[in-house]
Every structure is written in C-alpha cells, then in structure tokens.
Amino acid sequence: MGLAITSGSLALAADATDSVVDTFSRLVVLIGLIISQRKSKQFPYGLYKVENIVSIIIALLIFVAGYEIAREAIFAPKVELRLTLWLVVGVGATVVIPLLFGTYELRWGERPVPPP
C-alpha cells in the first residue's frame, strides 16, 4: 500500500487491496476448516456448515473490495502520478518476490516423496 500512496497510482492501490483481501480470505478459510473439523456430542459429524458461512464471508469481501476499487476509479479526483527510482524498484520487487516464491513452491511440490 505504501507504493500506491507514494505514487498515487490507483492500479497499485487496487493490487494492494486485492492482496489484503486474498490474505484475509486465506486466514478465514484456515480458521473455517479448523472449526469445521471439530466434533461434539451435539454435532457428531462435525461443524461442516461452517465452510458455507466462510464461503459467503469471502464472497462478500471480494464484492466489497471490487466495489471500493470501482468507486475510487470512477469518483476519485485525478491525481498526478509521481515516478521515482525507488518506486520502480519497489514495483519490480513486487513482481520478483512472488515469482521466486512460486518457483520454490513448484519445486517443493514436485519433489519425490520417499516411500513409507
């Protein structure tokens, strides 16, 4: 979000908002999965309906984020973009870091699994 504020770029602000919503939704999914697997005397099959509630919460988050981005794009006053070397380096890092992490995840996922 710092890059968006520094540059005044709506595209960077939208990307930051998308990242925040993605991170929060992953956290909500994780919590929902943990809760849905709990069993009790009242719910012997687990709280599997929690997954549906989590899905609705995530859908609402995505809708609200999209609405806010669209509202900003349509109604916000025009801002002159500020381009500096540090801004270019920061945007470049936001491309390179996920690329490196994604490559690491792919290699980790494709590694041979030793037999039990």
MOPAC internal coordinates of N, CA, C and O (Angstrom, degrees):
PM7 1SCF
backbone

  N    0.0000 0     0.00 0     0.00 0    0    0    0
  C    1.4462 1     0.00 0     0.00 0    1    0    0
  C    1.5266 1   110.05 1     0.00 0    2    1    0
  O    1.2310 1   121.17 1   151.76 1    3    2    1
  N    1.3168 1   115.38 1   -28.24 1    3    2    1
  C    1.4642 1   119.62 1   179.47 1    5    3    2
  C    1.5156 1   112.21 1   -61.29 1    6    5    3
  O    1.2310 1   120.37 1   140.89 1    7    6    5
  N    1.3267 1   116.89 1   -39.11 1    7    6    5
  C    1.4670 1   119.78 1   178.15 1    9    7    6
  C    1.5218 1   110.80 1   -64.90 1   10    9    7
  O    1.2310 1   120.38 1   141.33 1   11   10    9
  N    1.3305 1   116.89 1   -38.67 1   11   10    9
  C    1.4660 1   120.67 1   179.68 1   13   11   10
  C    1.5279 1   110.63 1   -64.89 1   14   13   11
  O    1.2310 1   120.31 1   137.94 1   15   14   13
  N    1.3217 1   117.02 1   -42.06 1   15   14   13
  C    1.4627 1   120.60 1  -179.95 1   17   15   14
  C    1.5212 1   110.17 1   -67.73 1   18   17   15
  O    1.2310 1   120.53 1   137.83 1   19   18   17
  N    1.3436 1   116.59 1   -42.17 1   19   18   17
  C    1.4595 1   120.75 1  -179.51 1   21   19   18
  C    1.5229 1   111.93 1   -63.05 1   22   21   19
  O    1.2310 1   120.73 1   137.31 1   23   22   21
  N    1.3401 1   116.21 1   -42.69 1   23   22   21
  C    1.4573 1   119.83 1  -175.13 1   25   23   22
  C    1.5222 1   113.26 1   -88.87 1   26   25   23
  O    1.2310 1   119.92 1   153.86 1   27   26   25
  N    1.3330 1   117.75 1   -26.14 1   27   26   25
  C    1.4578 1   120.52 1  -173.94 1   29   27   26
  C    1.5139 1   112.05 1    80.57 1   30   29   27
  O    1.2310 1   119.84 1  -165.64 1   31   30   29
  N    1.3285 1   117.92 1    14.36 1   31   30   29
  C    1.4615 1   122.77 1  -176.01 1   33   31   30
  C    1.5252 1   111.39 1   -84.36 1   34   33   31
  O    1.2310 1   120.97 1   -55.38 1   35   34   33
  N    1.3307 1   115.76 1   124.62 1   35   34   33
  C    1.4573 1   120.60 1   176.45 1   37   35   34
  C    1.5298 1   110.69 1   -69.95 1   38   37   35
  O    1.2310 1   120.08 1   147.39 1   39   38   37
  N    1.3260 1   117.44 1   -32.61 1   39   38   37
  C    1.4699 1   120.40 1   178.73 1   41   39   38
  C    1.5244 1   111.02 1   -63.45 1   42   41   39
  O    1.2310 1   120.39 1   138.01 1   43   42   41
  N    1.3254 1   116.86 1   -41.99 1   43   42   41
  C    1.4661 1   119.75 1   177.74 1   45   43   42
  C    1.5218 1   111.00 1   -68.33 1   46   45   43
  O    1.2310 1   120.22 1   143.37 1   47   46   45
  N    1.3393 1   117.18 1   -36.63 1   47   46   45
  C    1.4656 1   120.44 1   177.18 1   49   47   46
  C    1.5260 1   110.36 1   -65.21 1   50   49   47
  O    1.2310 1   120.15 1   139.13 1   51   50   49
  N    1.3310 1   117.32 1   -40.87 1   51   50   49
  C    1.4626 1   120.93 1   178.75 1   53   51   50
  C    1.5263 1   110.43 1   -65.15 1   54   53   51
  O    1.2310 1   120.42 1   139.98 1   55   54   53
  N    1.3223 1   116.79 1   -40.02 1   55   54   53
  C    1.4588 1   120.39 1   178.75 1   57   55   54
  C    1.5247 1   110.91 1   -65.85 1   58   57   55
  O    1.2310 1   120.47 1   139.53 1   59   58   57
  N    1.3205 1   116.71 1   -40.47 1   59   58   57
  C    1.4644 1   120.10 1   178.07 1   61   59   58
  C    1.5201 1   110.66 1   -65.43 1   62   61   59
  O    1.2310 1   120.13 1   138.51 1   63   62   61
  N    1.3209 1   117.36 1   -41.49 1   63   62   61
  C    1.4615 1   121.17 1   177.23 1   65   63   62
  C    1.5144 1   110.90 1   -61.67 1   66   65   63
  O    1.2310 1   120.75 1   136.89 1   67   66   65
  N    1.3248 1   116.17 1   -43.11 1   67   66   65
  C    1.4636 1   121.07 1   177.82 1   69   67   66
  C    1.5223 1   110.92 1   -60.38 1   70   69   67
  O    1.2310 1   120.34 1   137.85 1   71   70   69
  N    1.3095 1   116.96 1   -42.15 1   71   70   69
  C    1.4670 1   120.86 1   179.55 1   73   71   70
  C    1.5247 1   111.80 1   -65.35 1   74   73   71
  O    1.2310 1   120.75 1   138.90 1   75   74   73
  N    1.3269 1   116.18 1   -41.10 1   75   74   73
  C    1.4663 1   119.93 1   179.15 1   77   75   74
  C    1.5328 1   110.36 1   -64.59 1   78   77   75
  O    1.2310 1   120.55 1   135.31 1   79   78   77
  N    1.3373 1   116.55 1   -44.69 1   79   78   77
  C    1.4627 1   120.23 1   179.34 1   81   79   78
  C    1.5278 1   110.39 1   -64.21 1   82   81   79
  O    1.2310 1   119.94 1   138.57 1   83   82   81
  N    1.3265 1   117.71 1   -41.43 1   83   82   81
  C    1.4730 1   120.83 1   177.63 1   85   83   82
  C    1.5288 1   111.02 1   -60.72 1   86   85   83
  O    1.2310 1   120.51 1   133.69 1   87   86   85
  N    1.3137 1   116.63 1   -46.31 1   87   86   85
  C    1.4674 1   120.37 1  -179.43 1   89   87   86
  C    1.5212 1   110.80 1   -62.78 1   90   89   87
  O    1.2310 1   120.35 1   134.31 1   91   90   89
  N    1.3303 1   116.93 1   -45.69 1   91   90   89
  C    1.4612 1   120.58 1   179.85 1   93   91   90
  C    1.5247 1   110.93 1   -64.38 1   94   93   91
  O    1.2310 1   120.18 1   140.09 1   95   94   93
  N    1.3407 1   117.26 1   -39.91 1   95   94   93
  C    1.4669 1   119.34 1  -179.32 1   97   95   94
  C    1.5256 1   111.08 1   -67.66 1   98   97   95
  O    1.2310 1   119.75 1   144.89 1   99   98   97
  N    1.3100 1   118.08 1   -35.11 1   99   98   97
  C    1.4693 1   120.12 1   176.22 1  101   99   98
  C    1.5186 1   110.97 1   -64.71 1  102  101   99
  O    1.2310 1   120.80 1   140.40 1  103  102  101
  N    1.3223 1   116.08 1   -39.60 1  103  102  101
  C    1.4592 1   120.61 1   177.56 1  105  103  102
  C    1.5339 1   110.33 1   -64.79 1  106  105  103
  O    1.2310 1   120.22 1   137.25 1  107  106  105
  N    1.3251 1   117.18 1   -42.75 1  107  106  105
  C    1.4632 1   121.31 1   178.86 1  109  107  106
  C    1.5292 1   110.54 1   -64.35 1  110  109  107
  O    1.2310 1   120.18 1   139.36 1  111  110  109
  N    1.3344 1   117.27 1   -40.64 1  111  110  109
  C    1.4723 1   120.61 1   177.66 1  113  111  110
  C    1.5223 1   110.38 1   -62.48 1  114  113  111
  O    1.2310 1   120.12 1   135.78 1  115  114  113
  N    1.3171 1   117.37 1   -44.22 1  115  114  113
  C    1.4609 1   120.96 1   179.60 1  117  115  114
  C    1.5265 1   110.81 1   -61.02 1  118  117  115
  O    1.2310 1   120.46 1   133.39 1  119  118  117
  N    1.3144 1   116.72 1   -46.61 1  119  118  117
  C    1.4682 1   120.28 1   178.78 1  121  119  118
  C    1.5259 1   110.13 1   -63.84 1  122  121  119
  O    1.2310 1   120.30 1   137.67 1  123  122  121
  N    1.3224 1   117.04 1   -42.33 1  123  122  121
  C    1.4606 1   120.61 1   178.83 1  125  123  122
  C    1.5244 1   112.72 1   -61.77 1  126  125  123
  O    1.2310 1   120.57 1   139.47 1  127  126  125
  N    1.3300 1   116.51 1   -40.53 1  127  126  125
  C    1.4682 1   119.51 1   177.78 1  129  127  126
  C    1.5211 1   111.87 1   -65.75 1  130  129  127
  O    1.2310 1   120.59 1   140.01 1  131  130  129
  N    1.3122 1   116.48 1   -39.99 1  131  130  129
  C    1.4656 1   119.89 1   178.94 1  133  131  130
  C    1.5299 1   109.80 1   -64.12 1  134  133  131
  O    1.2310 1   120.63 1   134.83 1  135  134  133
  N    1.3274 1   116.39 1   -45.17 1  135  134  133
  C    1.4690 1   119.98 1  -179.65 1  137  135  134
  C    1.5216 1   110.90 1   -66.32 1  138  137  135
  O    1.2310 1   120.00 1   139.68 1  139  138  137
  N    1.3301 1   117.60 1   -40.32 1  139  138  137
  C    1.4708 1   120.52 1  -175.47 1  141  139  138
  C    1.5258 1   112.94 1   -66.27 1  142  141  139
  O    1.2310 1   119.89 1   158.68 1  143  142  141
  N    1.3140 1   117.81 1   -21.32 1  143  142  141
  C    1.4657 1   120.30 1  -179.29 1  145  143  142
  C    1.5233 1   113.12 1   -88.91 1  146  145  143
  O    1.2310 1   120.12 1   173.66 1  147  146  145
  N    1.3188 1   117.39 1    -6.34 1  147  146  145
  C    1.4598 1   120.55 1   179.00 1  149  147  146
  C    1.5292 1   109.72 1   -73.09 1  150  149  147
  O    1.2310 1   120.97 1   -40.77 1  151  150  149
  N    1.2999 1   115.75 1   139.23 1  151  150  149
  C    1.4567 1   121.20 1   178.84 1  153  151  150
  C    1.5237 1   108.78 1  -120.32 1  154  153  151
  O    1.2310 1   121.38 1   -29.98 1  155  154  153
  N    1.3205 1   114.96 1   150.02 1  155  154  153
  C    1.4584 1   120.69 1   177.74 1  157  155  154
  C    1.5251 1   108.15 1  -146.87 1  158  157  155
  O    1.2310 1   120.55 1    -1.64 1  159  158  157
  N    1.3167 1   116.55 1   178.36 1  159  158  157
  C    1.4624 1   120.02 1   179.08 1  161  159  158
  C    1.5252 1   111.22 1   -65.54 1  162  161  159
  O    1.2310 1   120.80 1   144.07 1  163  162  161
  N    1.3456 1   116.07 1   -35.93 1  163  162  161
  C    1.4593 1   119.52 1  -179.65 1  165  163  162
  C    1.5256 1   112.04 1   -75.54 1  166  165  163
  O    1.2310 1   120.24 1   151.44 1  167  166  165
  N    1.3317 1   117.14 1   -28.56 1  167  166  165
  C    1.4674 1   122.23 1  -179.24 1  169  167  166
  C    1.5277 1   109.38 1  -129.06 1  170  169  167
  O    1.2310 1   119.99 1  -103.30 1  171  170  169
  N    1.3535 1   117.63 1    76.70 1  171  170  169
  C    1.4622 1   120.05 1  -175.03 1  173  171  170
  C    1.5323 1   113.53 1   -66.45 1  174  173  171
  O    1.2310 1   119.84 1   158.40 1  175  174  173
  N    1.3216 1   117.92 1   -21.60 1  175  174  173
  C    1.4674 1   120.40 1   178.84 1  177  175  174
  C    1.5194 1   112.66 1   -92.45 1  178  177  175
  O    1.2310 1   120.35 1  -176.53 1  179  178  177
  N    1.3143 1   116.94 1     3.47 1  179  178  177
  C    1.4574 1   120.96 1   179.58 1  181  179  178
  C    1.5185 1   111.30 1    95.39 1  182  181  179
  O    1.2310 1   121.26 1    -7.68 1  183  182  181
  N    1.2915 1   115.20 1   172.32 1  183  182  181
  C    1.4637 1   121.63 1  -178.80 1  185  183  182
  C    1.5314 1   109.88 1   -96.39 1  186  185  183
  O    1.2310 1   120.49 1  -124.07 1  187  186  185
  N    1.3190 1   116.66 1    55.93 1  187  186  185
  C    1.4573 1   121.23 1  -173.14 1  189  187  186
  C    1.5303 1   112.61 1   -66.44 1  190  189  187
  O    1.2310 1   119.22 1   159.19 1  191  190  189
  N    1.3124 1   119.10 1   -20.81 1  191  190  189
  C    1.4708 1   121.61 1   178.46 1  193  191  190
  C    1.5274 1   111.98 1   -68.37 1  194  193  191
  O    1.2310 1   120.18 1   163.07 1  195  194  193
  N    1.3175 1   117.25 1   -16.93 1  195  194  193
  C    1.4662 1   120.78 1   177.64 1  197  195  194
  C    1.5269 1   109.86 1   -60.81 1  198  197  195
  O    1.2310 1   120.36 1   147.39 1  199  198  197
  N    1.3214 1   116.93 1   -32.61 1  199  198  197
  C    1.4665 1   120.28 1   179.30 1  201  199  198
  C    1.5227 1   110.88 1   -60.51 1  202  201  199
  O    1.2310 1   119.75 1   142.49 1  203  202  201
  N    1.3283 1   118.09 1   -37.51 1  203  202  201
  C    1.4614 1   121.08 1   178.14 1  205  203  202
  C    1.5257 1   111.30 1   -66.47 1  206  205  203
  O    1.2310 1   120.71 1   138.94 1  207  206  205
  N    1.3173 1   116.25 1   -41.06 1  207  206  205
  C    1.4573 1   120.52 1   179.15 1  209  207  206
  C    1.5261 1   110.31 1   -64.90 1  210  209  207
  O    1.2310 1   120.74 1   139.14 1  211  210  209
  N    1.3243 1   116.19 1   -40.86 1  211  210  209
  C    1.4625 1   120.81 1   178.14 1  213  211  210
  C    1.5290 1   110.05 1   -62.34 1  214  213  211
  O    1.2310 1   120.04 1   139.44 1  215  214  213
  N    1.3179 1   117.54 1   -40.56 1  215  214  213
  C    1.4656 1   121.15 1   178.76 1  217  215  214
  C    1.5232 1   111.21 1   -61.91 1  218  217  215
  O    1.2310 1   120.28 1   139.63 1  219  218  217
  N    1.3180 1   117.07 1   -40.37 1  219  218  217
  C    1.4636 1   120.68 1   178.70 1  221  219  218
  C    1.5251 1   110.51 1   -66.62 1  222  221  219
  O    1.2310 1   120.16 1   138.59 1  223  222  221
  N    1.3206 1   117.30 1   -41.41 1  223  222  221
  C    1.4705 1   120.84 1   178.87 1  225  223  222
  C    1.5283 1   110.24 1   -61.18 1  226  225  223
  O    1.2310 1   120.16 1   136.26 1  227  226  225
  N    1.3173 1   117.30 1   -43.74 1  227  226  225
  C    1.4654 1   121.07 1  -179.63 1  229  227  226
  C    1.5194 1   110.78 1   -65.36 1  230  229  227
  O    1.2310 1   120.34 1   138.08 1  231  230  229
  N    1.3323 1   116.95 1   -41.92 1  231  230  229
  C    1.4672 1   120.05 1   178.21 1  233  231  230
  C    1.5254 1   110.76 1   -61.03 1  234  233  231
  O    1.2310 1   120.21 1   138.43 1  235  234  233
  N    1.3224 1   117.20 1   -41.57 1  235  234  233
  C    1.4657 1   120.54 1   177.92 1  237  235  234
  C    1.5294 1   111.42 1   -64.52 1  238  237  235
  O    1.2310 1   120.54 1   139.61 1  239  238  237
  N    1.3339 1   116.57 1   -40.39 1  239  238  237
  C    1.4688 1   120.00 1   177.83 1  241  239  238
  C    1.5236 1   111.12 1   -60.89 1  242  241  239
  O    1.2310 1   120.46 1   135.67 1  243  242  241
  N    1.3206 1   116.72 1   -44.33 1  243  242  241
  C    1.4643 1   120.60 1  -179.96 1  245  243  242
  C    1.5249 1   110.40 1   -64.40 1  246  245  243
  O    1.2310 1   120.38 1   138.11 1  247  246  245
  N    1.3344 1   116.88 1   -41.89 1  247  246  245
  C    1.4610 1   120.80 1   178.93 1  249  247  246
  C    1.5250 1   111.12 1   -62.42 1  250  249  247
  O    1.2310 1   120.28 1   133.34 1  251  250  249
  N    1.3232 1   117.07 1   -46.66 1  251  250  249
  C    1.4646 1   120.82 1  -178.70 1  253  251  250
  C    1.5328 1   110.49 1   -64.10 1  254  253  251
  O    1.2310 1   120.22 1   138.80 1  255  254  253
  N    1.3179 1   117.18 1   -41.20 1  255  254  253
  C    1.4687 1   120.22 1   178.74 1  257  255  254
  C    1.5270 1   110.31 1   -62.95 1  258  257  255
  O    1.2310 1   120.27 1   135.02 1  259  258  257
  N    1.3282 1   117.09 1   -44.98 1  259  258  257
  C    1.4651 1   120.73 1   178.01 1  261  259  258
  C    1.5197 1   111.99 1   -62.39 1  262  261  259
  O    1.2310 1   120.58 1   138.66 1  263  262  261
  N    1.3200 1   116.50 1   -41.34 1  263  262  261
  C    1.4658 1   120.94 1   178.41 1  265  263  262
  C    1.5232 1   110.73 1   -62.06 1  266  265  263
  O    1.2310 1   120.21 1   134.23 1  267  266  265
  N    1.3149 1   117.21 1   -45.77 1  267  266  265
  C    1.4610 1   120.66 1  -178.77 1  269  267  266
  C    1.5352 1   111.44 1   -64.20 1  270  269  267
  O    1.2310 1   120.46 1   139.77 1  271  270  269
  N    1.3206 1   116.72 1   -40.23 1  271  270  269
  C    1.4680 1   119.77 1   178.71 1  273  271  270
  C    1.5243 1   110.30 1   -65.44 1  274  273  271
  O    1.2310 1   120.29 1   135.64 1  275  274  273
  N    1.3424 1   117.05 1   -44.36 1  275  274  273
  C    1.4616 1   120.80 1   179.20 1  277  275  274
  C    1.5310 1   110.83 1   -63.91 1  278  277  275
  O    1.2310 1   120.17 1   137.71 1  279  278  277
  N    1.3297 1   117.28 1   -42.29 1  279  278  277
  C    1.4655 1   121.10 1   179.08 1  281  279  278
  C    1.5232 1   110.72 1   -61.15 1  282  281  279
  O    1.2310 1   121.09 1   137.41 1  283  282  281
  N    1.3173 1   115.51 1   -42.59 1  283  282  281
  C    1.4682 1   120.16 1   179.02 1  285  283  282
  C    1.5326 1   110.58 1   -64.82 1  286  285  283
  O    1.2310 1   120.38 1   139.44 1  287  286  285
  N    1.3235 1   116.88 1   -40.56 1  287  286  285
  C    1.4656 1   120.50 1  -178.31 1  289  287  286
  C    1.5257 1   111.74 1   -67.47 1  290  289  287
  O    1.2310 1   120.33 1   145.72 1  291  290  289
  N    1.3264 1   116.98 1   -34.28 1  291  290  289
  C    1.4701 1   120.12 1  -176.01 1  293  291  290
  C    1.5241 1   112.23 1   -86.40 1  294  293  291
  O    1.2310 1   119.97 1   136.18 1  295  294  293
  N    1.3270 1   117.66 1   -43.82 1  295  294  293
  C    1.4554 1   120.47 1  -169.18 1  297  295  294
  C    1.5255 1   115.77 1  -104.59 1  298  297  295
  O    1.2310 1   119.33 1   168.02 1  299  298  297
  N    1.3088 1   118.88 1   -11.98 1  299  298  297
  C    1.4708 1   119.93 1  -177.79 1  301  299  298
  C    1.5260 1   110.37 1   -71.36 1  302  301  299
  O    1.2310 1   120.21 1   -35.17 1  303  302  301
  N    1.3221 1   117.21 1   144.83 1  303  302  301
  C    1.4690 1   119.05 1   176.63 1  305  303  302
  C    1.5253 1   109.91 1   -67.63 1  306  305  303
  O    1.2310 1   121.33 1   -27.51 1  307  306  305
  N    1.3144 1   115.06 1   152.49 1  307  306  305
  C    1.4625 1   119.33 1   179.70 1  309  307  306
  C    1.5155 1   109.91 1   -67.01 1  310  309  307
  O    1.2310 1   121.44 1   -41.58 1  311  310  309
  N    1.3307 1   114.85 1   138.42 1  311  310  309
  C    1.4635 1   121.78 1  -177.99 1  313  311  310
  C    1.5194 1   107.74 1  -123.92 1  314  313  311
  O    1.2310 1   120.76 1   -42.29 1  315  314  313
  N    1.2951 1   116.15 1   137.71 1  315  314  313
  C    1.4598 1   119.53 1   176.15 1  317  315  314
  C    1.5256 1   108.63 1   -75.85 1  318  317  315
  O    1.2310 1   121.04 1   -51.26 1  319  318  317
  N    1.3222 1   115.62 1   128.74 1  319  318  317
  C    1.4610 1   120.16 1  -179.61 1  321  319  318
  C    1.5220 1   109.82 1   -76.42 1  322  321  319
  O    1.2310 1   121.19 1   -39.51 1  323  322  321
  N    1.3301 1   115.33 1   140.49 1  323  322  321
  C    1.4572 1   121.96 1   178.56 1  325  323  322
  C    1.5234 1   107.86 1  -110.20 1  326  325  323
  O    1.2310 1   120.56 1   -59.66 1  327  326  325
  N    1.3055 1   116.54 1   120.34 1  327  326  325
  C    1.4605 1   121.25 1  -178.20 1  329  327  326
  C    1.5227 1   109.23 1  -113.16 1  330  329  327
  O    1.2310 1   121.16 1   -58.52 1  331  330  329
  N    1.3431 1   115.38 1   121.48 1  331  330  329
  C    1.4631 1   120.42 1   177.71 1  333  331  330
  C    1.5316 1   108.32 1  -129.13 1  334  333  331
  O    1.2310 1   121.01 1   -13.05 1  335  334  333
  N    1.3026 1   115.67 1   166.95 1  335  334  333
  C    1.4627 1   120.51 1   178.69 1  337  335  334
  C    1.5220 1   110.88 1   -61.50 1  338  337  335
  O    1.2310 1   120.26 1   138.11 1  339  338  337
  N    1.3480 1   117.10 1   -41.89 1  339  338  337
  C    1.4640 1   120.39 1  -179.06 1  341  339  338
  C    1.5271 1   111.65 1   -65.40 1  342  341  339
  O    1.2310 1   120.55 1   148.30 1  343  342  341
  N    1.3153 1   116.55 1   -31.70 1  343  342  341
  C    1.4533 1   120.39 1   177.04 1  345  343  342
  C    1.5295 1   110.36 1   -67.24 1  346  345  343
  O    1.2310 1   120.42 1   137.05 1  347  346  345
  N    1.3110 1   116.80 1   -42.95 1  347  346  345
  C    1.4654 1   120.79 1   178.20 1  349  347  346
  C    1.5279 1   110.10 1   -63.80 1  350  349  347
  O    1.2310 1   120.06 1   138.40 1  351  350  349
  N    1.3157 1   117.49 1   -41.60 1  351  350  349
  C    1.4649 1   121.55 1   178.08 1  353  351  350
  C    1.5287 1   109.81 1   -63.69 1  354  353  351
  O    1.2310 1   120.07 1   137.03 1  355  354  353
  N    1.3307 1   117.48 1   -42.97 1  355  354  353
  C    1.4643 1   121.22 1   179.60 1  357  355  354
  C    1.5149 1   112.30 1   -63.58 1  358  357  355
  O    1.2310 1   120.38 1   136.28 1  359  358  357
  N    1.3293 1   116.89 1   -43.72 1  359  358  357
  C    1.4700 1   120.08 1   177.71 1  361  359  358
  C    1.5194 1   109.88 1   -65.83 1  362  361  359
  O    1.2310 1   120.26 1   141.23 1  363  362  361
  N    1.3191 1   117.11 1   -38.77 1  363  362  361
  C    1.4674 1   119.99 1   176.68 1  365  363  362
  C    1.5215 1   111.68 1   -61.22 1  366  365  363
  O    1.2310 1   120.54 1   141.64 1  367  366  365
  N    1.3305 1   116.57 1   -38.36 1  367  366  365
  C    1.4691 1   120.66 1   178.25 1  369  367  366
  C    1.5191 1   110.79 1   -66.10 1  370  369  367
  O    1.2310 1   120.03 1   145.27 1  371  370  369
  N    1.3380 1   117.54 1   -34.73 1  371  370  369
  C    1.4705 1   119.62 1   178.98 1  373  371  370
  C    1.5169 1   111.78 1   -70.00 1  374  373  371
  O    1.2310 1   120.18 1   165.66 1  375  374  373
  N    1.3112 1   117.26 1   -14.34 1  375  374  373
  C    1.4664 1   120.94 1   174.80 1  377  375  374
  C    1.5251 1   110.11 1   -92.83 1  378  377  375
  O    1.2310 1   120.43 1   135.11 1  379  378  377
  N    1.3225 1   116.78 1   -44.89 1  379  378  377
  C    1.4599 1   121.63 1  -174.02 1  381  379  378
  C    1.5338 1   112.13 1   -71.10 1  382  381  379
  O    1.2310 1   119.55 1   137.46 1  383  382  381
  N    1.3127 1   118.47 1   -42.54 1  383  382  381
  C    1.4668 1   121.26 1  -176.39 1  385  383  382
  C    1.5305 1   111.88 1   -61.50 1  386  385  383
  O    1.2310 1   118.73 1   129.83 1  387  386  385
  N    1.3515 1   120.04 1   -50.17 1  387  386  385
  C    1.4728 1   118.35 1   176.99 1  389  387  386
  C    1.5286 1   112.78 1   -63.59 1  390  389  387
  O    1.2310 1   120.14 1   146.98 1  391  390  389
  N    1.3324 1   117.34 1   -33.02 1  391  390  389
  C    1.4726 1   120.00 1   177.20 1  393  391  390
  C    1.5234 1   110.45 1   -62.71 1  394  393  391
  O    1.2310 1   120.18 1   133.70 1  395  394  393
  N    1.3202 1   117.27 1   -46.30 1  395  394  393
  C    1.4644 1   120.50 1   178.96 1  397  395  394
  C    1.5286 1   111.42 1   -64.91 1  398  397  395
  O    1.2310 1   120.31 1   138.05 1  399  398  397
  N    1.3310 1   117.01 1   -41.95 1  399  398  397
  C    1.4578 1   120.57 1   179.22 1  401  399  398
  C    1.5257 1   111.01 1   -65.45 1  402  401  399
  O    1.2310 1   120.20 1   139.02 1  403  402  401
  N    1.3281 1   117.22 1   -40.98 1  403  402  401
  C    1.4606 1   120.95 1   178.06 1  405  403  402
  C    1.5227 1   112.15 1   -63.91 1  406  405  403
  O    1.2310 1   120.60 1   140.10 1  407  406  405
  N    1.3331 1   116.47 1   -39.90 1  407  406  405
  C    1.4588 1   120.53 1   176.45 1  409  407  406
  C    1.5243 1   110.89 1   -63.06 1  410  409  407
  O    1.2310 1   120.79 1   138.03 1  411  410  409
  N    1.3312 1   116.10 1   -41.97 1  411  410  409
  C    1.4654 1   120.81 1   177.16 1  413  411  410
  C    1.5279 1   110.83 1   -61.48 1  414  413  411
  O    1.2310 1   120.19 1   135.20 1  415  414  413
  N    1.3321 1   117.25 1   -44.80 1  415  414  413
  C    1.4668 1   121.08 1   179.00 1  417  415  414
  C    1.5238 1   111.42 1   -61.72 1  418  417  415
  O    1.2310 1   120.35 1   138.43 1  419  418  417
  N    1.3239 1   116.94 1   -41.57 1  419  418  417
  C    1.4683 1   120.15 1   178.29 1  421  419  418
  C    1.5216 1   111.40 1   -61.96 1  422  421  419
  O    1.2310 1   120.71 1   133.03 1  423  422  421
  N    1.3076 1   116.25 1   -46.97 1  423  422  421
  C    1.4691 1   119.55 1   179.35 1  425  423  422
  C    1.5164 1   111.61 1   -63.01 1  426  425  423
  O    1.2310 1   120.30 1   139.99 1  427  426  425
  N    1.3149 1   117.02 1   -40.01 1  427  426  425
  C    1.4610 1   121.29 1   179.02 1  429  427  426
  C    1.5294 1   110.19 1   -65.44 1  430  429  427
  O    1.2310 1   120.44 1   139.28 1  431  430  429
  N    1.3196 1   116.76 1   -40.72 1  431  430  429
  C    1.4587 1   120.77 1  -179.16 1  433  431  430
  C    1.5210 1   113.51 1   -71.41 1  434  433  431
  O    1.2310 1   119.87 1   152.41 1  435  434  433
  N    1.3202 1   117.85 1   -27.59 1  435  434  433
  C    1.4567 1   121.67 1  -177.95 1  437  435  434
  C    1.5174 1   113.46 1   -93.25 1  438  437  435
  O    1.2310 1   120.08 1  -179.74 1  439  438  437
  N    1.3323 1   117.44 1     0.26 1  439  438  437
  C    1.4595 1   119.31 1  -178.92 1  441  439  438
  C    1.5252 1   109.85 1   -67.48 1  442  441  439
  O    1.2310 1   119.95 1   -32.37 1  443  442  441
  N    1.3047 1   117.71 1   147.63 1  443  442  441
  C    1.4661 1   120.45 1   178.38 1  445  443  442
  C    1.5228 1   111.21 1   -68.38 1  446  445  443
  O    1.2310 1   121.26 1   -42.97 1  447  446  445
  N    1.2856 1   115.20 1   137.03 1  447  446  445
  C    1.4591 1   121.34 1  -179.93 1  449  447  446
  C    1.5252 1   108.00 1   -94.02 1  450  449  447
  O    1.2310 1   119.93 1   -54.14 1  451  450  449
  N    1.3263 1   117.74 1   125.86 1  451  450  449
  C    1.4643 1   119.45 1  -179.60 1  453  451  450
  C    1.5456 1   110.21 1   -67.22 1  454  453  451
  O    1.2310 1   120.79 1   -35.48 1  455  454  453
  N    1.3146 1   116.10 1   144.52 1  455  454  453
  C    1.4836 1   118.75 1   179.34 1  457  455  454
  C    1.5241 1   110.61 1   -66.01 1  458  457  455
  O    1.2310 1   120.83 1   -30.29 1  459  458  457
  N    1.3438 1   116.02 1   149.71 1  459  458  457
  C    1.4775 1   118.82 1  -179.53 1  461  459  458
  C    1.4977 1   113.80 1   -69.36 1  462  461  459
  O    1.2310 1   120.10 1   180.00 1  463  462  461

